[in-house]
Amino acid sequence: MSILLLGDVHGDYRILQMAVDEAIERKASAIIQVGDFGLFPGNEQKFYQVCQSDIPIYFIDGNHDDCTRWQNYDGVGKVFGNANLYYVPRGSVLELDGRTIAFMGGAASIDKHWRLKDGHHWDMNEEVTQVDVDRLLKNAEGKNIDMFITHCPPQTMIDEHFDPRNKLWFGVGLDWHDPSQTFIEEVWHKLGTPQIYSGHMHRHVETSVATILDINQIMEV
């Protein structure tokens, strides 16, 4: 069998439905969404309807999520009582499809000042923290991690594939830095650099050891 990975959907339940339909067609064992899932009270009913299939859907939080809400989960848990949708807390390690998979949501918003100015959602708990990293290392101790699912890509992927001058478009300086990138880089190496899959950047980048999924991208692994 296989797993389908799904890029940032930002609350678009129609993209999630497409992923469910493809997972059924491909007989995939699960869907893993890489953050910026975008589940909020206003669209919960639509997501609930999509998640009625037999395909389990696992998601992590990104920087366009209700991160404070998800911090209330102390383990992988169902979001709705009778729907197949699970939030995976930062630092979790799961066995899925015969693979040991580590998870780490979170990232900083380079557009924070715009969102606050315009009254859009921003969550103070969006960034990866040392506590999150320590939790993952503890949960991964003694395990051979096959895959690492993150929202924020590791620092090396950002440095190698994205022009730092792009930061200027967001109205920040070239010295703007997301500490989450450094945390992800460090913990990735401590896990032995397993295959890593991320989102966040809204562009597809793929190397032999790391993949960034584009927005709405569906990928079979």
C-alpha positions in Angstrom: 0.0 0.0 0.0 1.0 3.7 0.0 0.4 7.0 1.8 -0.8 10.1 0.1 0.8 13.4 1.2 -1.2 16.6 0.8 0.3 20.1 0.7 -1.2 23.3 2.3 -4.9 23.5 1.7 -5.7 26.6 3.7 -9.2 25.5 4.6 -10.3 24.4 1.1 -12.3 21.2 1.9 -12.7 20.6 -1.9 -9.0 19.9 -2.2 -9.2 17.5 0.7 -12.1 15.8 -1.1 -9.9 15.4 -4.2 -7.2 13.8 -2.0 -9.7 11.4 -0.4 -11.1 10.4 -3.8 -7.5 9.8 -5.1 -6.6 7.8 -1.9 -9.6 5.5 -2.5 -8.7 5.0 -6.1 -5.1 4.2 -5.3 -6.1 2.1 -2.3 -3.8 4.2 -0.1 -3.7 3.4 3.6 -3.8 7.1 4.8 -3.6 10.7 3.9 -1.0 12.9 5.7 -1.5 16.7 5.3 1.6 18.9 6.0 0.1 21.8 7.8 -1.9 25.0 7.0 -4.8 22.7 7.1 -7.1 25.7 7.9 -9.8 24.0 10.0 -11.7 26.7 11.9 -15.3 26.8 13.3 -16.7 28.4 10.2 -15.8 25.4 7.9 -15.9 22.5 10.3 -19.1 21.1 8.9 -17.6 20.9 5.4 -14.5 19.2 6.7 -16.6 16.8 8.8 -18.5 15.7 5.7 -15.3 15.1 3.7 -13.8 13.0 6.5 -16.6 10.4 6.5 -14.7 7.9 4.3 -12.7 4.9 5.5 -9.4 6.7 4.7 -7.8 8.1 7.9 -6.6 11.7 7.4 -3.7 12.9 9.6 -2.7 16.6 9.7 -0.2 18.8 11.5 -0.5 22.5 12.2 1.1 25.3 10.2 1.3 29.0 10.6 -2.2 29.4 9.2 -4.0 27.2 11.7 -5.6 27.5 15.1 -2.4 26.4 16.8 -3.5 27.2 20.3 -6.5 25.0 19.9 -4.4 22.1 18.8 -2.0 22.5 21.7 -4.8 21.1 23.9 -4.2 17.7 22.3 -1.7 15.6 24.4 -1.7 12.8 21.8 -2.9 12.0 18.3 -6.7 12.4 18.5 -9.8 12.5 16.5 -11.1 16.0 15.8 -14.7 14.8 15.4 -16.1 11.8 17.2 -17.2 9.8 14.2 -15.1 11.2 11.4 -11.8 9.8 10.2 -9.7 13.0 10.9 -6.8 13.1 13.3 -4.6 15.9 14.6 -1.0 14.9 15.1 0.7 17.0 17.8 4.2 18.3 17.4 6.8 15.8 18.3 4.7 12.7 17.7 6.0 9.5 16.2 3.5 7.1 14.5 3.6 3.7 12.8 1.7 4.0 9.5 1.8 1.8 6.5 4.8 -0.2 7.9 6.8 3.0 8.4 7.9 4.9 11.4 7.0 8.6 10.9 8.0 11.6 12.9 5.9 14.8 12.9 6.5 18.4 13.6 4.1 21.2 12.8 4.7 24.9 13.2 6.4 27.8 11.4 6.6 31.6 11.7 4.5 33.9 9.5 6.6 36.3 7.4 3.4 38.2 6.7 2.5 38.6 10.4 2.4 42.4 10.3 0.0 42.3 7.3 -2.4 39.9 8.9 -2.5 41.8 12.2 -3.0 45.1 10.4 -5.9 43.7 8.3 -7.5 41.8 11.2 -6.8 38.3 9.9 -6.0 35.3 12.0 -2.6 35.0 13.6 -1.7 32.6 16.4 1.0 33.4 18.9 1.8 29.7 19.2 2.7 29.2 15.6 6.4 28.7 15.8 8.3 25.5 16.6 9.9 25.6 20.1 12.6 23.8 21.9 9.9 22.0 23.9 8.5 20.6 20.7 12.0 19.4 19.6 12.7 17.8 23.0 9.4 16.0 22.8 10.1 14.6 19.4 13.6 13.4 20.3 12.2 11.6 23.4 9.4 9.9 21.4 11.9 8.9 18.6 14.5 7.5 21.0 15.6 4.0 20.0 13.5 4.1 16.8 14.6 4.1 13.2 12.6 7.0 11.7 11.7 6.4 8.0 9.9 9.7 7.3 9.8 13.1 8.8 6.7 15.2 8.2 7.0 19.0 8.9 5.3 22.2 7.9 8.4 24.3 7.8 11.2 23.0 5.6 14.7 22.6 7.1 17.1 25.6 6.8 19.3 24.0 4.1 16.3 23.6 1.8 15.4 27.3 2.3 19.0 28.4 1.7 19.5 26.3 -1.4 16.2 26.8 -3.3 14.8 30.2 -2.3 16.1 33.6 -3.1 16.4 35.6 0.2 15.4 38.7 -1.7 11.9 37.3 -1.8 11.7 38.4 1.9 11.6 42.1 0.7 8.2 41.5 -1.0 6.7 40.8 2.4 8.0 44.1 3.8 10.7 42.6 6.0 14.4 42.9 5.8 16.9 40.4 4.4 17.8 39.6 8.0 14.3 38.2 8.8 14.6 34.6 9.9 12.2 31.9 11.0 13.8 30.1 14.0 11.5 27.1 13.1 13.8 26.4 10.1 16.8 26.0 12.3 14.9 23.8 14.8 13.7 21.5 12.0 17.3 21.4 10.5 18.8 20.4 13.8 16.2 17.8 14.8 16.3 16.3 11.2 20.0 15.6 11.6 19.5 14.2 15.1 17.0 11.8 13.6 19.5 10.6 11.1 18.2 12.7 8.1 15.3 10.5 7.1 13.3 11.4 4.1 11.7 14.7 4.9 8.5 16.2 3.5 7.3 19.7 4.2 4.9 22.4 2.9 4.7 26.1 3.8 6.6 27.6 0.8 3.9 27.2 -1.9 6.3 25.8 -4.4 7.4 22.2 -5.3 11.0 21.4 -4.6 12.4 17.9 -4.6 15.9 16.5 -3.9 17.1 13.0 -3.1 16.4 13.5 0.6 13.9 16.3 0.9 10.6 17.4 -0.7 8.6 20.5 -0.3 5.0 20.1 -1.5 3.4 22.9 -3.4 0.1 24.3 -2.2 -2.7 21.7 -2.8 -0.2 19.2 -4.2 -1.1 15.5 -3.8 1.9 13.1 -3.7 2.0 9.3 -3.3 4.8 7.8 -1.2 
